[in-house]
Amino acid sequence: MCRSTSTVTRARCWHRTPRGIASVEWERGPGGWRFEASVPDGSEARIVVPSAQRTLGSGHHVVTIPV
């Protein structure tokens, strides 16, 4: 799990799961959030920010969420 505070504007992390590598890179700017995530086959991931929540299936995703 990656968590943000109000002073962090970008982060990148990965985790080796039994199904493969799960990774996320995110950036928060004046217009909102941008996420780039890779989810292993047969898995799902959730993006949760104060203004929204998204569930992602397997594959590579680029998600933007406005403020």
C-alpha positions in Angstrom: 0.0 0.0 0.0 1.2 3.5 -0.9 0.0 6.4 1.2 0.2 10.1 0.6 0.4 13.2 2.8 -0.4 16.7 1.7 3.3 17.5 1.2 4.2 14.5 -1.1 3.3 15.3 -4.8 4.6 12.0 -6.4 5.6 8.5 -5.6 6.4 5.2 -7.2 6.3 1.7 -5.7 6.0 -2.0 -6.6 5.3 -5.3 -4.9 6.0 -8.9 -6.0 2.7 -10.8 -5.6 2.1 -14.6 -6.2 0.6 -13.5 -9.5 3.4 -11.2 -10.6 4.6 -7.6 -10.1 2.0 -5.0 -9.1 3.2 -1.4 -9.5 2.0 2.2 -9.3 3.4 5.6 -10.0 1.3 8.6 -9.2 1.5 12.4 -9.3 -0.7 15.0 -7.8 -0.8 18.4 -9.5 -3.0 21.5 -9.5 -5.5 19.8 -11.8 -5.8 16.5 -9.9 -4.2 13.1 -9.8 -2.5 11.0 -12.5 -1.9 7.3 -11.9 0.0 4.7 -14.0 -0.5 1.2 -12.7 0.3 -2.4 -13.7 -1.9 -5.1 -12.2 -1.0 -8.8 -12.6 -3.2 -11.2 -14.5 -6.1 -12.5 -12.3 -5.9 -9.5 -9.9 -7.5 -6.2 -9.3 -6.3 -2.9 -7.7 -8.1 0.0 -6.1 -7.2 3.7 -6.4 -8.7 5.7 -3.5 -8.3 9.5 -3.2 -10.5 11.9 -1.2 -12.6 12.7 -4.2 -13.0 9.3 -6.0 -12.4 5.6 -6.1 -11.5 3.4 -9.1 -11.1 -0.4 -9.4 -8.7 -1.6 -12.0 -8.5 -5.1 -13.6 -5.5 -6.9 -14.9 -3.2 -5.0 -17.2 -1.5 -1.6 -17.6 -3.6 1.5 -16.8 -3.3 5.3 -16.9 -5.9 7.0 -14.8 -6.5 10.7 -14.3 -8.8 12.0 -11.5 -9.6 15.7 -11.4 -9.6 17.6 -8.2 
